[in-house]
Amino acid sequence: MPVLAGALLRVADGKLHVSGFDYEVSSQVTVDVHADADGSALVSGRLLAEITKALPSKPVDVACVGSHIELTCGSARFTLPTMPVEDYPSLPDMPALAGVIDAATFATAVAQVAVAAGRDDTLPMLTGVRMELDGERLTLLATDRYRLAVKELSWSPDAPDASLAALVPAKTLADTAKTLGPLGGSVTLALSRGAAGEGMIGFVGGTRRTTSRLLDGEFPPVRRLLPDSHTAQARFSVSALTEVVRRVGLVADRATPVRLTMSAEEGLVVEASGSEDARASEAMDCTYTGEPMTVAFNHQYLLDGLSAIGTPTAVLSLTDPKRLAALLPAGEDGEVIPGYWYVIMPVRVGS
């Protein structure tokens, strides 16, 4: 349906409403304008977005002339063909109010979790982020079978005893949170109570609103994978390990793991090898407790976790080189900050 590639521009009562909808996700933003008359026009969303990003910082005049709109900004002038407004579908209504959360906090939490969501469309339930709303606690979970991210945070539910769950497409959730976060203030979450696969979630922040269909399918019971004990822990600077892994990973192929060798005496040594006998290693400081251990990880998964951790210091909690390891945020005193887990599956490598 070509009209779904369009952006609907509607002027009414001195406000411009810009809308997009593809039957899965709807988005709308409202801005104040100086309008000579009310009206609507449907134009190519991609082309309009590219043009507006390139415009100079000057007032923009938009006029509807016949089957075109004319957009003028300074000495730049564009003429865009329009599509029939009557063929454009109506945006869905916002679901029932679920609660409110700080916009910046929500954006940070979503970014920390969405990084672990799957990208394989043959397993659609793993391409989503599960949102669990239990009283004043909001939990986000995502996994692609090789890693798992969990974030717990507080929010203000509309009903204090509410207990709801939703599986939201990770890309939609990440894009929405990234857009709403910088606006400040709060984000209102709305969630329908429809049947599985027919539900809808909505987000409202400032003058923006977004709705998305929920994913169908049963999200795996991943909570049992969260480690509740450890035999070794390494505390280190997140920025330092990130730089070391990036440098050492230069010799590694995309799927080649990096090895982390840790001991109380030697600290942390990161190693990698690639094709044609290319090798790299680098040592760095870390505080390690436990027996010496060598563990290997997919270096991109490790970098993703380090970028999402959100604190200058992190703790890598281990039980065995072949078992799940947990990357956890830590405070200035080195103690683990509860509420976030990035769990990663080690890669088995030969001796």
PLY file of the C-alpha trace (Angstrom):
ply
format ascii 1.0
element vertex 351
property float x
property float y
property float z
element edge 350
property int vertex1
property int vertex2
end_header
0.00 0.00 0.00
1.92 3.08 -1.22
0.00 5.43 1.07
1.60 3.77 4.11
4.92 5.27 2.99
3.40 8.70 3.43
3.50 11.18 6.28
0.13 12.76 6.99
0.31 16.51 7.62
-2.84 17.93 9.22
-3.29 21.54 10.33
-6.09 22.37 12.75
-6.53 25.17 15.32
-2.99 26.49 14.87
-1.32 23.12 15.33
0.41 20.81 12.86
-0.05 17.09 13.45
2.48 14.87 11.64
1.48 11.20 11.60
2.82 7.89 10.32
1.21 4.44 10.43
1.99 1.05 8.88
-0.68 -1.06 10.65
1.96 -2.22 13.17
3.34 1.03 14.58
1.78 4.48 14.64
3.54 7.70 15.54
2.37 11.27 15.83
3.92 14.57 16.88
2.19 17.92 17.31
3.82 21.34 16.91
2.48 24.89 17.01
2.36 26.70 13.64
1.10 29.96 12.16
-1.66 28.70 9.87
-3.67 30.61 7.28
-6.16 27.75 6.92
-6.85 24.24 8.17
-6.23 21.28 5.87
-4.42 17.98 5.26
-1.83 16.61 2.86
-0.15 13.22 2.45
3.44 13.19 1.15
6.36 10.78 1.02
7.60 10.41 4.60
11.13 9.41 3.63
11.57 12.30 1.21
10.04 14.83 3.60
12.32 13.64 6.42
15.45 13.89 4.27
14.51 17.38 3.09
13.71 18.76 6.55
16.98 17.41 8.00
18.90 19.29 5.32
17.09 22.63 5.63
18.89 25.72 6.98
17.90 27.16 10.36
15.25 29.49 9.00
11.43 29.65 9.06
9.68 27.10 6.86
6.61 27.90 4.76
4.42 25.04 3.53
1.58 25.56 1.05
-0.75 23.07 -0.60
-1.13 23.89 -4.30
-3.32 21.53 -6.27
-1.82 18.03 -6.15
1.47 19.24 -4.67
2.83 20.91 -1.59
5.43 23.64 -1.85
8.01 23.87 0.92
10.13 27.03 1.15
12.98 27.72 3.57
15.15 30.73 2.86
16.13 30.49 -0.79
15.51 26.72 -0.89
12.27 25.60 -2.52
10.85 22.09 -2.91
7.73 20.83 -4.65
6.46 17.42 -3.52
3.60 15.42 -5.02
0.78 14.45 -2.68
-1.22 11.25 -2.32
-4.97 10.91 -1.64
-5.57 11.73 2.02
-8.82 9.75 2.03
-6.88 6.52 1.35
-4.79 6.89 4.50
-5.91 4.67 7.43
-7.00 6.17 10.73
-4.49 5.94 13.57
-5.46 3.53 16.37
-6.80 4.87 19.63
-4.50 4.94 22.64
-4.95 1.88 24.90
-5.93 2.10 28.57
-3.59 4.02 30.88
-1.12 1.78 32.73
1.20 4.22 34.50
3.88 6.91 34.31
7.68 6.80 34.42
10.49 9.37 34.15
11.41 9.76 30.47
15.21 9.78 30.89
15.11 6.79 33.26
12.92 4.86 30.84
15.17 5.66 27.86
18.28 4.49 29.72
16.64 1.27 30.88
15.36 0.38 27.42
18.80 0.99 25.87
20.39 -1.28 28.49
18.02 -4.15 27.69
17.22 -3.85 23.97
20.89 -4.49 23.11
20.38 -8.17 24.02
17.22 -8.69 21.92
17.42 -11.12 19.00
17.40 -10.08 15.37
16.32 -13.40 13.85
12.78 -12.98 12.50
12.32 -16.77 12.45
12.13 -16.50 16.27
9.88 -13.44 16.59
9.34 -13.79 20.35
13.09 -13.23 20.86
13.05 -10.00 18.82
11.00 -8.34 21.54
11.51 -6.89 25.01
9.26 -8.34 27.66
7.79 -5.70 29.95
6.49 -6.93 33.29
4.40 -4.44 35.25
4.01 -5.62 38.84
2.79 -2.93 41.20
5.44 -0.22 41.47
8.11 -2.39 39.84
8.71 -2.39 36.10
10.99 -5.11 34.70
12.43 -5.26 31.18
13.89 -8.51 29.81
15.47 -9.44 26.46
17.52 -12.35 25.14
18.83 -13.73 21.86
19.74 -17.14 23.41
23.42 -16.17 23.80
22.97 -13.29 26.22
20.33 -11.92 28.51
19.66 -8.42 29.82
17.34 -7.65 32.73
16.54 -4.25 34.23
14.33 -3.57 37.23
13.16 -0.04 38.03
10.43 1.82 39.85
7.49 3.56 38.22
4.06 4.96 39.10
1.28 2.54 38.08
-2.27 3.72 37.48
-3.50 0.82 39.65
-1.18 -0.07 42.57
-2.07 -3.78 42.42
-1.80 -4.09 38.64
0.08 -7.09 37.23
0.52 -6.97 33.46
3.00 -8.22 30.88
3.66 -7.28 27.25
6.11 -8.38 24.57
7.07 -5.25 22.62
9.14 -5.27 19.40
12.62 -4.28 20.55
13.37 -1.93 17.67
10.12 -0.03 18.11
10.63 0.23 21.87
14.25 1.37 21.48
13.40 3.99 18.83
10.48 5.30 20.89
12.44 5.53 24.14
15.36 7.20 22.36
12.99 9.82 20.97
11.13 10.49 24.22
14.15 10.45 26.57
15.69 13.82 25.59
12.32 15.56 25.96
12.51 15.27 29.75
9.45 15.05 31.92
7.60 11.77 32.06
6.36 9.05 29.71
2.85 7.68 30.00
2.53 3.97 29.25
-0.80 2.64 27.99
-1.51 -1.06 27.57
-4.51 -2.90 26.15
-5.83 -6.00 27.84
-6.65 -7.74 24.56
-5.94 -11.35 23.64
-2.39 -12.51 22.96
-1.13 -11.16 19.68
-3.98 -8.64 19.48
-2.80 -6.36 22.28
-1.34 -2.91 21.84
0.97 -0.68 23.83
1.13 3.09 23.71
3.64 5.75 24.79
2.93 9.44 25.28
5.56 12.04 26.08
5.24 15.77 25.55
3.60 16.30 22.16
4.56 12.85 20.86
2.58 9.64 20.92
3.38 6.16 19.61
1.45 2.91 19.54
2.68 -0.56 18.63
1.15 -3.98 18.19
2.48 -6.52 20.66
4.31 -9.66 19.62
2.69 -13.05 19.88
4.41 -16.10 21.34
5.64 -17.22 24.73
8.76 -15.49 26.03
11.16 -18.04 27.54
11.45 -18.26 31.35
14.81 -16.51 31.52
14.75 -15.39 35.14
16.07 -18.77 36.25
19.25 -18.05 34.29
20.20 -15.14 36.55
23.15 -16.35 38.65
22.57 -16.33 42.40
26.14 -17.22 43.40
29.71 -16.93 42.15
33.17 -18.37 42.78
35.16 -15.48 41.28
34.71 -11.78 40.59
36.71 -9.21 38.63
36.25 -5.45 39.17
37.55 -3.14 36.46
37.15 0.18 34.69
34.50 -0.08 31.97
36.22 2.42 29.68
39.61 0.72 30.09
38.30 -2.75 29.25
36.29 -1.37 26.34
39.40 0.17 24.80
41.44 -2.99 25.37
38.81 -5.29 23.84
38.47 -3.01 20.81
42.22 -2.95 20.24
42.76 -6.66 20.75
39.66 -7.44 18.70
41.19 -5.81 15.63
42.91 -9.09 14.75
39.77 -11.18 15.36
37.13 -12.15 12.84
33.52 -11.22 13.58
32.77 -14.55 15.27
36.19 -14.98 16.90
36.08 -14.74 20.70
38.41 -12.84 22.97
39.95 -14.59 25.98
40.06 -13.02 29.40
42.64 -14.51 31.75
42.22 -13.31 35.34
44.20 -13.83 38.51
44.82 -11.92 41.74
48.55 -11.58 40.94
48.48 -10.76 37.21
45.20 -8.85 36.94
43.44 -9.18 33.60
44.96 -10.18 30.25
42.85 -9.95 27.09
43.90 -12.06 24.08
42.58 -12.71 20.58
43.77 -14.46 17.44
42.67 -14.20 13.85
43.41 -15.58 10.43
46.98 -16.02 9.15
48.38 -16.33 12.69
47.46 -12.76 13.65
47.47 -12.42 17.44
47.06 -9.69 20.00
47.16 -9.43 23.79
47.04 -6.63 26.33
47.12 -6.54 30.13
45.19 -4.16 32.34
44.55 -3.60 36.03
41.62 -5.23 37.76
40.70 -6.37 41.25
40.16 -10.12 41.17
39.01 -12.55 43.84
38.93 -16.32 43.33
41.02 -18.97 41.65
42.76 -17.99 38.38
40.40 -18.41 35.44
40.36 -18.04 31.66
37.05 -17.40 29.94
36.23 -16.51 26.32
33.40 -14.33 24.99
32.13 -13.14 21.63
33.93 -9.81 21.61
30.98 -7.86 20.13
28.61 -9.24 22.78
31.11 -8.22 25.44
31.40 -4.70 23.99
27.61 -4.40 23.85
27.39 -5.26 27.53
30.12 -2.80 28.47
28.39 -0.01 26.54
25.08 -0.74 28.27
26.33 -1.09 31.84
25.93 2.63 32.61
28.60 2.99 35.34
32.36 3.74 35.27
33.10 0.51 37.14
31.71 -2.97 36.49
31.96 -6.43 38.02
32.26 -9.66 36.06
30.81 -12.43 38.20
31.82 -16.02 37.33
31.35 -19.57 38.53
33.03 -21.60 35.77
34.58 -20.87 32.32
31.78 -22.87 30.69
28.86 -21.39 32.62
26.94 -18.14 32.27
28.80 -15.04 33.45
27.14 -11.87 34.70
28.32 -8.35 33.93
27.04 -6.05 36.68
27.23 -2.29 37.38
29.28 -1.21 40.41
29.57 1.96 42.43
32.67 3.96 43.32
33.26 1.63 46.27
33.31 -1.38 43.94
30.09 -2.82 45.33
27.52 -4.18 42.88
24.54 -1.90 42.21
21.40 -4.07 42.13
18.77 -3.84 39.42
20.64 -4.65 36.19
22.09 -7.89 34.83
23.85 -8.51 31.52
24.33 -12.27 31.38
26.52 -13.68 28.64
27.28 -17.21 27.51
31.02 -18.00 27.32
32.46 -19.42 24.12
34.15 -22.78 24.39
37.62 -22.70 22.90
40.41 -25.24 22.71
43.32 -25.12 25.13
0 1
1 2
2 3
3 4
4 5
5 6
6 7
7 8
8 9
9 10
10 11
11 12
12 13
13 14
14 15
15 16
16 17
17 18
18 19
19 20
20 21
21 22
22 23
23 24
24 25
25 26
26 27
27 28
28 29
29 30
30 31
31 32
32 33
33 34
34 35
35 36
36 37
37 38
38 39
39 40
40 41
41 42
42 43
43 44
44 45
45 46
46 47
47 48
48 49
49 50
50 51
51 52
52 53
53 54
54 55
55 56
56 57
57 58
58 59
59 60
60 61
61 62
62 63
63 64
64 65
65 66
66 67
67 68
68 69
69 70
70 71
71 72
72 73
73 74
74 75
75 76
76 77
77 78
78 79
79 80
80 81
81 82
82 83
83 84
84 85
85 86
86 87
87 88
88 89
89 90
90 91
91 92
92 93
93 94
94 95
95 96
96 97
97 98
98 99
99 100
100 101
101 102
102 103
103 104
104 105
105 106
106 107
107 108
108 109
109 110
110 111
111 112
112 113
113 114
114 115
115 116
116 117
117 118
118 119
119 120
120 121
121 122
122 123
123 124
124 125
125 126
126 127
127 128
128 129
129 130
130 131
131 132
132 133
133 134
134 135
135 136
136 137
137 138
138 139
139 140
140 141
141 142
142 143
143 144
144 145
145 146
146 147
147 148
148 149
149 150
150 151
151 152
152 153
153 154
154 155
155 156
156 157
157 158
158 159
159 160
160 161
161 162
162 163
163 164
164 165
165 166
166 167
167 168
168 169
169 170
170 171
171 172
172 173
173 174
174 175
175 176
176 177
177 178
178 179
179 180
180 181
181 182
182 183
183 184
184 185
185 186
186 187
187 188
188 189
189 190
190 191
191 192
192 193
193 194
194 195
195 196
196 197
197 198
198 199
199 200
200 201
201 202
202 203
203 204
204 205
205 206
206 207
207 208
208 209
209 210
210 211
211 212
212 213
213 214
214 215
215 216
216 217
217 218
218 219
219 220
220 221
221 222
222 223
223 224
224 225
225 226
226 227
227 228
228 229
229 230
230 231
231 232
232 233
233 234
234 235
235 236
236 237
237 238
238 239
239 240
240 241
241 242
242 243
243 244
244 245
245 246
246 247
247 248
248 249
249 250
250 251
251 252
252 253
253 254
254 255
255 256
256 257
257 258
258 259
259 260
260 261
261 262
262 263
263 264
264 265
265 266
266 267
267 268
268 269
269 270
270 271
271 272
272 273
273 274
274 275
275 276
276 277
277 278
278 279
279 280
280 281
281 282
282 283
283 284
284 285
285 286
286 287
287 288
288 289
289 290
290 291
291 292
292 293
293 294
294 295
295 296
296 297
297 298
298 299
299 300
300 301
301 302
302 303
303 304
304 305
305 306
306 307
307 308
308 309
309 310
310 311
311 312
312 313
313 314
314 315
315 316
316 317
317 318
318 319
319 320
320 321
321 322
322 323
323 324
324 325
325 326
326 327
327 328
328 329
329 330
330 331
331 332
332 333
333 334
334 335
335 336
336 337
337 338
338 339
339 340
340 341
341 342
342 343
343 344
344 345
345 346
346 347
347 348
348 349
349 350
